[in-house]
């Protein structure tokens, strides 16, 4: 019996990490421990890094 072919997964939305305002290109926040190559996840009450586990609580 032949194996089934896997459907391609959804591509990551890398364009959503960047914001363009006129001539300025801004990125999301990066992890202070891992460096500029790793973005942090922005939750409503904290920001956290998925690679090293760095978490920072936001003031409300």
ChimeraX attribute file (.defattr): number of C-alpha atoms within 10 A of each C-alpha:
attribute: neighborCount
match mode: 1-to-1
recipient: residues
	/A:1	3
	/A:2	4
	/A:3	5
	/A:4	6
	/A:5	6
	/A:6	6
	/A:7	6
	/A:8	6
	/A:9	6
	/A:10	6
	/A:11	6
	/A:12	7
	/A:13	8
	/A:14	7
	/A:15	8
	/A:16	9
	/A:17	11
	/A:18	12
	/A:19	12
	/A:20	9
	/A:21	8
	/A:22	6
	/A:23	6
	/A:24	7
	/A:25	9
	/A:26	11
	/A:27	13
	/A:28	14
	/A:29	14
	/A:30	17
	/A:31	22
	/A:32	12
	/A:33	12
	/A:34	14
	/A:35	9
	/A:36	11
	/A:37	7
	/A:38	17
	/A:39	20
	/A:40	19
	/A:41	16
	/A:42	14
	/A:43	10
	/A:44	9
	/A:45	10
	/A:46	12
	/A:47	19
	/A:48	18
	/A:49	19
	/A:50	13
	/A:51	12
	/A:52	11
	/A:53	11
	/A:54	14
	/A:55	14
	/A:56	12
	/A:57	11
	/A:58	11
	/A:59	6
	/A:60	5
